[in-house]
Amino acid sequence: MKVIYDKTLDILQIQFSNDPIVESDEEKKGLIIDYNKDGGIVAIEMLNASKKVLQPNKVEYEIA
C-alpha cells in the first residue's frame, strides 16, 4: 500500500495495488475509486484534499 499526496495538484491517493486501472467511479464529488479488471479496488483518490483533510501530508499507520 502506498499513500501519495501531490501538493501541487492537491490530490491525496491511497494505492492498494499496481494493477492496471480499467474503471474509475466518482462516488461522491471529489472522491474517485479506481478498479482493476476483476472489480477490485486499485486506488482511492481525493481531490482538493487540503480542504477535506487537516494534514494531507501527514500519515499515521497502525496495525491492530
PyMOL CGO cylinders between C-alpha atoms (Angstrom):
from pymol import cmd
from pymol.cgo import CYLINDER

trace = [
    CYLINDER, 0.00, 0.00, 0.00, 1.24, 3.46, -0.85, 0.3, 1, 1, 1, 1, 1, 1,
    CYLINDER, 1.24, 3.46, -0.85, -0.05, 6.89, 0.23, 0.3, 1, 1, 1, 1, 1, 1,
    CYLINDER, -0.05, 6.89, 0.23, 0.80, 9.80, -2.05, 0.3, 1, 1, 1, 1, 1, 1,
    CYLINDER, 0.80, 9.80, -2.05, -0.01, 13.48, -1.54, 0.3, 1, 1, 1, 1, 1, 1,
    CYLINDER, -0.01, 13.48, -1.54, 0.61, 15.75, -4.51, 0.3, 1, 1, 1, 1, 1, 1,
    CYLINDER, 0.61, 15.75, -4.51, 0.78, 19.23, -3.00, 0.3, 1, 1, 1, 1, 1, 1,
    CYLINDER, 0.78, 19.23, -3.00, 0.81, 20.95, -6.40, 0.3, 1, 1, 1, 1, 1, 1,
    CYLINDER, 0.81, 20.95, -6.40, -2.42, 19.26, -7.56, 0.3, 1, 1, 1, 1, 1, 1,
    CYLINDER, -2.42, 19.26, -7.56, -3.80, 18.90, -4.00, 0.3, 1, 1, 1, 1, 1, 1,
    CYLINDER, -3.80, 18.90, -4.00, -4.63, 15.22, -4.56, 0.3, 1, 1, 1, 1, 1, 1,
    CYLINDER, -4.63, 15.22, -4.56, -4.36, 12.53, -1.90, 0.3, 1, 1, 1, 1, 1, 1,
    CYLINDER, -4.36, 12.53, -1.90, -4.12, 8.99, -3.26, 0.3, 1, 1, 1, 1, 1, 1,
    CYLINDER, -4.12, 8.99, -3.26, -4.12, 5.69, -1.42, 0.3, 1, 1, 1, 1, 1, 1,
    CYLINDER, -4.12, 5.69, -1.42, -2.84, 2.99, -3.76, 0.3, 1, 1, 1, 1, 1, 1,
    CYLINDER, -2.84, 2.99, -3.76, -3.60, -0.63, -2.84, 0.3, 1, 1, 1, 1, 1, 1,
    CYLINDER, -3.60, -0.63, -2.84, -2.03, -2.40, -5.81, 0.3, 1, 1, 1, 1, 1, 1,
    CYLINDER, -2.03, -2.40, -5.81, -0.15, -1.81, -9.05, 0.3, 1, 1, 1, 1, 1, 1,
    CYLINDER, -0.15, -1.81, -9.05, -2.88, -3.44, -11.14, 0.3, 1, 1, 1, 1, 1, 1,
    CYLINDER, -2.88, -3.44, -11.14, -3.91, -1.54, -14.27, 0.3, 1, 1, 1, 1, 1, 1,
    CYLINDER, -3.91, -1.54, -14.27, -6.94, 0.68, -13.72, 0.3, 1, 1, 1, 1, 1, 1,
    CYLINDER, -6.94, 0.68, -13.72, -9.78, -0.24, -16.07, 0.3, 1, 1, 1, 1, 1, 1,
    CYLINDER, -9.78, -0.24, -16.07, -12.61, 1.73, -14.48, 0.3, 1, 1, 1, 1, 1, 1,
    CYLINDER, -12.61, 1.73, -14.48, -12.98, 4.77, -12.23, 0.3, 1, 1, 1, 1, 1, 1,
    CYLINDER, -12.98, 4.77, -12.23, -16.09, 5.98, -10.42, 0.3, 1, 1, 1, 1, 1, 1,
    CYLINDER, -16.09, 5.98, -10.42, -16.58, 9.32, -8.69, 0.3, 1, 1, 1, 1, 1, 1,
    CYLINDER, -16.58, 9.32, -8.69, -18.66, 8.01, -5.78, 0.3, 1, 1, 1, 1, 1, 1,
    CYLINDER, -18.66, 8.01, -5.78, -19.05, 11.50, -4.31, 0.3, 1, 1, 1, 1, 1, 1,
    CYLINDER, -19.05, 11.50, -4.31, -17.79, 14.78, -5.69, 0.3, 1, 1, 1, 1, 1, 1,
    CYLINDER, -17.79, 14.78, -5.69, -14.01, 14.71, -5.46, 0.3, 1, 1, 1, 1, 1, 1,
    CYLINDER, -14.01, 14.71, -5.46, -13.72, 11.09, -4.27, 0.3, 1, 1, 1, 1, 1, 1,
    CYLINDER, -13.72, 11.09, -4.27, -12.63, 8.73, -7.04, 0.3, 1, 1, 1, 1, 1, 1,
    CYLINDER, -12.63, 8.73, -7.04, -12.33, 4.95, -6.71, 0.3, 1, 1, 1, 1, 1, 1,
    CYLINDER, -12.33, 4.95, -6.71, -10.22, 3.14, -9.29, 0.3, 1, 1, 1, 1, 1, 1,
    CYLINDER, -10.22, 3.14, -9.29, -10.89, -0.54, -10.10, 0.3, 1, 1, 1, 1, 1, 1,
    CYLINDER, -10.89, -0.54, -10.10, -8.99, -3.36, -11.80, 0.3, 1, 1, 1, 1, 1, 1,
    CYLINDER, -8.99, -3.36, -11.80, -10.44, -5.78, -14.38, 0.3, 1, 1, 1, 1, 1, 1,
    CYLINDER, -10.44, -5.78, -14.38, -11.87, -8.03, -11.64, 0.3, 1, 1, 1, 1, 1, 1,
    CYLINDER, -11.87, -8.03, -11.64, -13.64, -5.18, -9.83, 0.3, 1, 1, 1, 1, 1, 1,
    CYLINDER, -13.64, -5.18, -9.83, -11.06, -4.97, -7.05, 0.3, 1, 1, 1, 1, 1, 1,
    CYLINDER, -11.06, -4.97, -7.05, -10.09, -1.54, -5.72, 0.3, 1, 1, 1, 1, 1, 1,
    CYLINDER, -10.09, -1.54, -5.72, -6.71, -0.36, -7.00, 0.3, 1, 1, 1, 1, 1, 1,
    CYLINDER, -6.71, -0.36, -7.00, -6.72, 3.15, -5.52, 0.3, 1, 1, 1, 1, 1, 1,
    CYLINDER, -6.72, 3.15, -5.52, -8.80, 5.87, -3.90, 0.3, 1, 1, 1, 1, 1, 1,
    CYLINDER, -8.80, 5.87, -3.90, -8.17, 9.48, -4.89, 0.3, 1, 1, 1, 1, 1, 1,
    CYLINDER, -8.17, 9.48, -4.89, -9.35, 12.57, -3.05, 0.3, 1, 1, 1, 1, 1, 1,
    CYLINDER, -9.35, 12.57, -3.05, -9.37, 15.84, -4.99, 0.3, 1, 1, 1, 1, 1, 1,
    CYLINDER, -9.37, 15.84, -4.99, -8.89, 19.15, -3.13, 0.3, 1, 1, 1, 1, 1, 1,
    CYLINDER, -8.89, 19.15, -3.13, -7.50, 17.12, -0.22, 0.3, 1, 1, 1, 1, 1, 1,
    CYLINDER, -7.50, 17.12, -0.22, -6.31, 20.10, 1.83, 0.3, 1, 1, 1, 1, 1, 1,
    CYLINDER, -6.31, 20.10, 1.83, -9.92, 21.30, 2.10, 0.3, 1, 1, 1, 1, 1, 1,
    CYLINDER, -9.92, 21.30, 2.10, -11.13, 17.88, 3.35, 0.3, 1, 1, 1, 1, 1, 1,
    CYLINDER, -11.13, 17.88, 3.35, -8.25, 16.60, 5.50, 0.3, 1, 1, 1, 1, 1, 1,
    CYLINDER, -8.25, 16.60, 5.50, -6.47, 18.63, 8.19, 0.3, 1, 1, 1, 1, 1, 1,
    CYLINDER, -6.47, 18.63, 8.19, -2.96, 17.45, 7.30, 0.3, 1, 1, 1, 1, 1, 1,
    CYLINDER, -2.96, 17.45, 7.30, -2.96, 15.58, 3.99, 0.3, 1, 1, 1, 1, 1, 1,
    CYLINDER, -2.96, 15.58, 3.99, 0.84, 15.32, 4.07, 0.3, 1, 1, 1, 1, 1, 1,
    CYLINDER, 0.84, 15.32, 4.07, 0.90, 13.55, 7.47, 0.3, 1, 1, 1, 1, 1, 1,
    CYLINDER, 0.90, 13.55, 7.47, 0.35, 9.78, 7.63, 0.3, 1, 1, 1, 1, 1, 1,
    CYLINDER, 0.35, 9.78, 7.63, -0.27, 7.70, 10.75, 0.3, 1, 1, 1, 1, 1, 1,
    CYLINDER, -0.27, 7.70, 10.75, -0.03, 3.95, 10.33, 0.3, 1, 1, 1, 1, 1, 1,
    CYLINDER, -0.03, 3.95, 10.33, -1.39, 1.46, 12.85, 0.3, 1, 1, 1, 1, 1, 1,
    CYLINDER, -1.39, 1.46, 12.85, -1.55, -2.30, 12.88, 0.3, 1, 1, 1, 1, 1, 1,
    CYLINDER, -1.55, -2.30, 12.88, -4.14, -3.79, 15.24, 0.3, 1, 1, 1, 1, 1, 1,
]
cmd.load_cgo(trace, "trace")
